[in-house]
């Protein structure tokens, strides 16, 4: 299992929650976080493994099957 470091924020420089999640894959780590942490439209997720730059995502606010839908930061929702 890999250890993914994450931070969820509600705005610039306002980290609401941060920590480490263990998962077999990146996708599973993101899904697990979505189940454990309440996320709202506009929240940001920064997640990655030690030694590599983190991936950054923005919650578009839609929820599918009880999980938030993330898009890569900087992209516009369709």
C-alpha positions as MATLAB code, in Angstrom:
seq = 'XXXXXXXXXXXXXXXXXXXXXXXXXXXXXXXXXXXXXXXXXXXXXXXXXXXXXXXXXXXXXXXXXXXXXXXXXXXXXX';
ca = [
       0.000    0.000    0.000;
       1.101    3.533   -0.743;
       0.841    6.472    1.649;
      -0.748    9.529    0.053;
      -0.357   12.902    1.738;
      -3.381   15.167    1.301;
      -4.742   18.585    2.183;
      -8.297   19.835    1.673;
      -8.904   23.568    1.717;
     -11.907   25.848    1.400;
      -9.995   28.787   -0.003;
      -6.528   30.156   -0.538;
      -4.285   29.200    2.346;
      -7.147   27.873    4.492;
      -6.364   24.185    4.950;
      -9.358   22.554    6.601;
      -7.949   19.064    6.947;
      -4.636   17.396    6.151;
      -3.079   14.030    6.751;
      -2.093   10.720    5.221;
      -4.287    8.036    3.680;
      -3.075    4.533    2.794;
      -4.404    2.926   -0.358;
      -3.479    0.507   -3.134;
      -3.958    3.159   -5.822;
      -4.278    6.901   -6.340;
      -7.905    6.538   -7.455;
      -8.804    4.495   -4.381;
      -7.174    7.119   -2.144;
      -9.299    9.905   -3.667;
     -12.486    7.826   -3.333;
     -11.662    6.982    0.288;
     -11.146   10.660    1.137;
     -14.471   11.536   -0.490;
     -16.219    9.030    1.774;
     -14.526   10.195    4.969;
     -14.438   13.981    4.596;
     -17.341   16.330    3.875;
     -16.509   18.326    0.746;
     -18.356   21.275   -0.775;
     -18.305   22.995   -4.149;
     -15.169   25.060   -4.541;
     -13.046   23.006   -2.131;
      -9.557   22.058   -3.267;
      -7.728   18.763   -2.839;
      -3.964   18.448   -2.995;
      -2.770   14.828   -2.911;
       0.406   12.945   -3.709;
       3.217   10.694   -2.557;
       6.509   11.783   -1.020;
       9.127   12.744   -3.576;
       6.693   13.879   -6.282;
       4.722   17.104   -6.745;
       1.106   16.758   -5.557;
      -1.878   16.655   -7.891;
      -4.383   19.478   -7.375;
      -8.127   19.124   -7.866;
     -11.202   21.331   -7.475;
     -14.606   20.023   -6.364;
     -17.197   21.011   -8.963;
     -19.969   20.591   -6.416;
     -21.815   17.753   -8.074;
     -22.029   14.594   -6.035;
     -22.379   11.181   -7.646;
     -23.304    8.185   -5.485;
     -22.533   10.192   -2.368;
     -19.043   11.139   -3.560;
     -17.738   14.515   -4.722;
     -16.663   14.913   -8.328;
     -13.181   16.361   -8.751;
     -11.648   18.006  -11.810;
      -7.975   18.903  -12.195;
      -7.372   22.396  -10.867;
      -7.373   25.018  -13.593;
      -9.826   23.195  -15.868;
     -13.383   24.375  -16.341;
     -16.371   22.095  -15.763;
     -18.372   21.213  -18.857;
];
